[in-house]
Amino acid sequence: METIYRWFSSLFGSNLAEHLSGWNEVTGDYTETNLFFFVGISALIICIAACVTYYYILNHPRWNRGFKWLIFLITVLIINFLLAFGTCYSDLLAGNISSDISAISVAECLGFGLANIIVSIVAFVFCSLIIKWGSRNCKFSPFKF
């Protein structure tokens, strides 16, 4: 998971990436919780849950349109943005960031939220393409507008 987020490190900066990787100033190593893994797995679970809900629980002809699928996608993106932003912003407010890592700003936290949006779009579309074929009524969504 960390590698995928590091591809987007220009959005949120290498200093925040070091913190999210679990850098600990006292030990001089990555001994803290790897927040990339936590945020990535959480985003993936949210995407899968939303796809299962759309294709198998709300499996109704009325929901078999691309714009209804977009409602689910936008909801997932908002939730995953708040998850990523909230994770690093709460550490910033609480002062849980090592002092040897140079200053991390709110803009970097927003960038990490945007990176999580990009990852979530790919995960949601990929999950949709995989599991939609078992749906009775929504198997043509999101391509049917």
Secondary structure, DSSP 8 states (H G I E B T S, - for coil): -HHHHHHTHHHH-HHHHHHHHTEETTTTEE-S--HHHHHHHHHHHHHHHHHHIIIIIS--GGG-SHHHHHHHHHHHHHHHHHHHHHHHHHHHHHT-S-TTS----HHHHHHHHHHHHHHHHHHHHHHHHHHGGG-SSSTTTTS--
